[in-house]
């Protein structure tokens, strides 16, 4: 018997974006193969008839469905797709204990469980399912596409490879055996400190107050997560962050290893001026290198856009929703 945890789901609208009058909204839950119950917002086009193409959305890494992923999901529902934006295991309104942990395996499974849910939904055409990952969940989406043959189309927006940054640091600046050893040793020491203290130490979210000398990408994150633009009470990035040991396994588990074996369509979207743009450029290059399935892969660079501009559109509506719609329509025929 597959059992669901009892979740405490907020019923009032508490998103960082306005509610649309073109899509119906409801809360839904589903269970992954580890028995963790996930919470999601489902968006259905108003007056929809027949079975619909569907998209599962998550991200950014450390965010919640009330932020960027919900905006993407609601907007795509306005354009004719049934969508869900879900909170990953151990975060937001989803279940799982201890809280504020992350796992390349479990988080990939979260996406696959979302595909399970959509495949069995009576309103969905199970042959027309796609996924969309934002920031760190862009990398998870690519990993899921390499594993789940039911997925027909994948979008990774402003993508982070969390395993690469975990193992090598930002811009690969800590890519050495010595640096990784120090990181592993520190986390192992923290594990014992947590057990002695009887609680997990939090790593802290986006730095606050913002130092004047902070690098631009830190200011970029602050501008989204710590202001009215994107702050949310359940968002790890807006508040106390992951557990210090929460992302330990990312150091040793590269998630994009088999990306060039993905047969289904993949679209990577990134801002030209995003500090993270190298993730998408390199992921695309690896994905098409020596691949028999390169024809349905695409990298789209958005001129002048920075990383968080693809969270909510920034000040110039940078998210290319027309392109997203045409991509999914093409491959979820």
C-alpha positions in Angstrom: 0.0 0.0 0.0 1.4 3.4 -1.1 0.6 5.9 1.7 0.6 9.7 1.6 1.9 11.8 4.4 -0.6 14.3 5.8 0.6 17.7 4.6 -0.5 21.1 5.8 -1.2 23.0 2.6 -1.9 26.7 2.5 -5.2 27.4 0.8 -5.0 31.1 0.3 -3.1 32.6 -2.6 0.4 33.4 -1.3 2.4 33.5 -4.5 5.0 36.2 -5.5 3.0 36.8 -8.7 -0.7 37.7 -9.4 -3.3 35.1 -9.9 -4.5 34.6 -13.4 -8.1 34.6 -14.6 -7.1 32.4 -17.5 -6.2 29.3 -15.5 -7.9 27.3 -12.7 -5.7 26.7 -9.7 -5.8 23.9 -7.1 -3.4 22.1 -4.7 -2.5 18.5 -5.4 -0.2 15.9 -3.8 1.7 12.8 -5.1 4.2 10.3 -3.7 7.7 9.6 -4.9 9.3 6.2 -4.8 10.9 6.9 -1.4 7.5 7.4 0.1 7.8 11.2 0.4 4.6 13.1 -0.4 5.1 16.1 -2.6 2.9 19.2 -2.7 2.2 21.0 -6.0 0.1 23.7 -7.4 -1.8 22.5 -10.5 -2.9 25.0 -13.2 -5.4 24.1 -15.8 -6.5 26.3 -18.8 -9.9 27.8 -18.3 -12.7 25.9 -20.1 -10.2 23.2 -21.2 -11.7 20.2 -23.0 -10.2 16.8 -23.8 -6.9 15.5 -22.7 -4.2 18.1 -22.5 -0.4 18.2 -22.9 1.2 18.6 -19.5 4.4 20.1 -18.0 5.9 19.6 -14.6 7.9 22.5 -13.3 10.3 23.0 -10.4 13.1 25.4 -9.3 15.1 27.4 -8.6 17.3 25.4 -6.2 16.3 26.4 -2.7 13.1 28.2 -3.9 9.5 27.2 -3.6 6.6 26.8 -6.0 5.1 30.1 -4.9 8.0 31.8 -6.7 9.5 31.3 -10.1 8.3 27.8 -10.9 4.7 28.8 -10.2 4.9 31.8 -12.5 6.2 29.5 -15.3 3.5 26.9 -14.6 0.6 29.4 -14.5 1.8 31.2 -17.7 2.1 27.9 -19.6 -1.4 27.0 -18.4 -2.7 30.3 -19.9 -1.2 29.0 -23.2 -3.0 25.7 -23.2 -1.0 23.3 -21.1 -2.0 21.5 -17.9 0.9 22.3 -15.5 2.1 21.5 -12.0 4.7 23.5 -10.0 6.0 21.3 -7.1 8.1 21.7 -4.0 11.0 19.2 -3.9 11.3 16.7 -1.1 12.2 18.1 2.3 11.3 21.7 1.3 8.3 24.0 1.1 5.0 22.3 1.7 6.3 18.9 0.6 7.0 16.1 3.1 10.2 14.4 4.0 12.3 14.5 7.2 14.8 15.8 8.1 14.0 19.1 6.5 16.2 21.1 4.2 18.2 18.3 2.7 18.9 17.8 -1.0 19.9 14.7 -3.1 20.7 14.3 -6.8 18.9 11.0 -6.7 15.9 11.9 -4.6 15.4 15.2 -6.5 15.6 13.5 -9.8 13.0 11.1 -8.5 10.8 14.0 -7.5 10.6 15.0 -11.2 9.9 11.4 -12.2 7.1 11.2 -9.6 5.6 14.4 -11.1 5.6 12.6 -14.5 3.9 9.6 -12.8 1.2 11.9 -11.4 0.6 13.6 -14.7 0.6 10.3 -16.6 -2.2 9.0 -14.5 -4.2 12.3 -14.4 -7.5 11.9 -16.3 -7.1 15.4 -17.8 -3.7 14.6 -19.3 -2.6 13.0 -22.5 0.2 10.7 -21.1 2.0 10.7 -24.5 2.4 14.5 -24.3 4.4 15.2 -21.1 7.3 17.6 -20.7 9.3 19.0 -17.8 10.8 22.4 -17.0 13.6 23.1 -14.5 14.8 26.5 -13.4 18.3 27.2 -12.1 19.6 24.2 -10.1 16.5 22.3 -11.2 17.5 22.9 -14.8 20.3 20.4 -14.2 17.9 18.1 -12.4 15.6 18.3 -15.4 18.4 17.3 -17.8 19.3 14.4 -15.6 15.6 13.3 -15.4 15.3 13.5 -19.2 18.3 11.2 -19.5 16.6 8.7 -17.2 12.8 9.0 -18.0 11.9 7.9 -21.5 8.3 9.1 -21.0 9.4 12.7 -21.2 9.0 14.1 -24.7 10.4 17.7 -24.1 12.6 19.3 -21.5 13.4 23.0 -20.9 16.3 24.1 -18.6 16.0 27.8 -17.9 19.0 29.8 -16.4 20.5 26.4 -15.6 22.9 25.5 -12.8 24.7 22.1 -12.6 24.6 21.8 -8.8 27.0 18.9 -8.8 29.6 20.8 -10.8 29.4 23.9 -8.5 29.4 21.6 -5.5 32.6 19.8 -6.6 34.4 22.6 -8.3 33.1 25.9 -6.9 31.8 28.9 -8.8 33.5 29.2 -12.2 35.4 26.0 -11.4 37.7 28.1 -9.2 38.1 25.3 -6.6 38.6 22.4 -9.0 41.3 20.5 -7.1 41.6 17.3 -5.1 42.8 19.4 -2.1 39.9 21.8 -2.2 37.4 18.9 -2.4 39.1 17.1 0.5 38.8 20.2 2.7 35.2 20.5 1.8 34.5 16.9 2.6 36.4 17.0 5.9 34.4 20.1 7.0 31.1 18.5 6.2 32.1 15.3 8.0 33.0 17.3 11.1 29.7 19.1 10.9 27.8 15.8 10.8 29.1 15.0 14.3 28.5 18.5 15.6 24.9 18.2 14.4 24.4 14.9 16.2 25.9 16.2 19.4 23.7 19.3 19.2 20.6 17.3 18.4 19.7 19.6 15.4 21.0 20.4 12.0 22.9 23.7 11.5 21.6 25.8 8.7 23.9 27.3 6.1 22.1 30.6 5.7 20.3 31.8 2.6 21.2 34.8 0.5 23.5 37.0 2.5 21.6 39.8 4.4 22.6 42.6 4.9 24.2 42.8 1.5 27.9 43.8 1.7 28.8 46.7 -0.5 31.7 44.7 -2.0 29.5 41.7 -2.8 30.0 40.3 -6.3 27.3 41.1 -8.8 25.7 37.7 -8.8 25.2 37.9 -5.0 23.5 41.3 -5.5 21.4 39.7 -8.3 20.2 37.0 -5.9 19.5 39.5 -3.1 17.5 41.6 -5.5 15.2 38.7 -6.1 15.1 36.7 -2.8 15.4 39.4 -0.2 13.0 42.0 -1.7 9.3 42.2 -2.4 10.1 41.0 -5.9 10.6 37.4 -4.9 10.8 37.0 -1.1 8.8 34.1 0.3 8.5 32.9 3.9 9.1 29.2 2.9 11.9 29.8 0.5 15.3 28.6 1.7 17.1 31.2 -0.3 15.0 33.9 1.1 15.6 32.7 4.7 18.0 30.3 6.5 19.1 28.2 3.6 19.9 24.4 3.5 21.4 22.5 6.3 25.2 22.8 6.2 25.4 19.1 5.4 22.2 19.2 3.2 24.0 19.1 -0.2 26.9 16.8 0.7 26.3 14.2 -1.9 26.5 16.7 -4.8 30.2 16.8 -4.5 30.6 13.2 -5.8 27.7 12.7 -8.1 27.8 14.4 -11.5 24.3 14.5 -12.8 24.9 15.4 -16.5 27.0 12.3 -17.2 24.6 10.8 -19.7 23.1 13.9 -21.2 24.3 13.1 -24.7 22.1 10.0 -24.6 18.9 12.0 -24.3 16.7 11.2 -27.3 13.9 13.6 -26.6 13.9 17.3 -27.3 15.8 19.7 -25.0 15.9 23.5 -24.9 18.4 25.3 -22.8 17.7 29.0 -22.2 20.1 31.4 -20.5 20.8 35.1 -20.1 23.7 36.5 -22.0 25.0 38.4 -19.0 24.2 35.7 -16.3 27.2 34.7 -14.2 25.9 31.1 -14.7 25.7 31.1 -18.5 28.7 28.8 -18.7 26.6 26.0 -17.2 24.2 26.0 -20.2 26.8 26.5 -22.8 28.9 23.6 -21.5 25.9 21.4 -21.0 24.7 22.0 -24.5 28.1 21.3 -25.9 28.3 18.0 -24.0 24.8 17.1 -24.9 25.3 17.3 -28.7 28.9 16.0 -28.8 29.1 12.7 -30.6 25.3 12.3 -30.1 23.0 10.6 -32.5 20.2 12.8 -31.1 21.5 16.3 -31.6 18.9 17.6 -34.0 16.3 18.3 -31.4 18.6 20.1 -29.0 18.8 23.9 -28.8 20.6 26.6 -26.8 18.9 30.0 -26.7 20.8 32.9 -25.3 18.7 35.9 -24.2 20.6 39.2 -25.0 21.4 41.4 -21.9 19.6 39.2 -19.4 21.2 38.2 -16.1 20.5 35.1 -14.0 17.4 36.1 -12.1 15.9 37.9 -15.1 14.7 34.4 -16.1 13.1 33.8 -12.7 10.4 36.4 -13.2 11.2 38.2 -16.4 13.1 41.0 -14.7 12.3 44.5 -15.8 12.0 43.7 -19.5 9.9 40.4 -19.7 13.1 38.4 -20.5 11.4 35.0 -20.2 10.7 33.9 -23.8 7.3 32.4 -23.2 6.4 32.5 -26.9 9.5 30.3 -27.6 8.5 27.9 -24.7 5.1 27.6 -26.1 6.2 26.8 -29.7 8.9 24.4 -28.4 6.4 22.4 -26.3 3.8 22.5 -29.0 6.2 21.1 -31.5 7.4 18.2 -29.4 4.2 17.5 -27.4 2.1 17.1 -30.6 
